Amino acid sequence: MFKPSREQARQLFFDTWRKYRQQEILSGIEAIVLEVILQHQEYHDILDDVDRYLDKDYLPEMGDTNPFLHMSMHVAIKEQLSINQPIGICERFTRLQEKTGNEHDAAHQVMGCLAEMIWQAQRNQSAPDATIYIDCLDKQLGSSAQ
């Protein structure tokens, strides 16, 4: 499994943004990353300043939102949807889109569930449990999905 360092993950966003702005050809993952970047105009200035933000620490206890973590979770969700993993995520995502009225808001609801699953795995020092993820999505939908 590919496990990039923090710097490598951030560099992907900086490189994708630079290539887009210079009208260079993007790889498959860069095309997905660009979709996410274009949905987040509030982060464009950050992506224009690699020297300042490549190593910046974001501290949640200080109220910092980590734009790279946020965008990375969007990318992860897009990848999950492309292969329907965990099984059933596509159907639930479609229902969340209908409920919220748009893809971006639905992705944010999914993101909360993804974060919950990751947090529980870290807390329990265990592998991520897709059941936690799917159950959370079902709660977002207000019912159990069949």
SULSUL-V387780 format. One record per helix or strand of 3 or more residues. SS is the DSSP state (2 for helix, 1 for strand). FROM is the first residue (numbers start at 1). LEN is the number of residues. Records with the same first field share a line. If there is no record, write none. Layout:
BEGIN
SS->FROM-LEN + FROM-LEN
END
This chain:
BEGIN
2->6-16 + 28-11 + 41-7 + 50-4 + 60-3 + 67-17 + 89-12 + 103-22 + 130-12
END
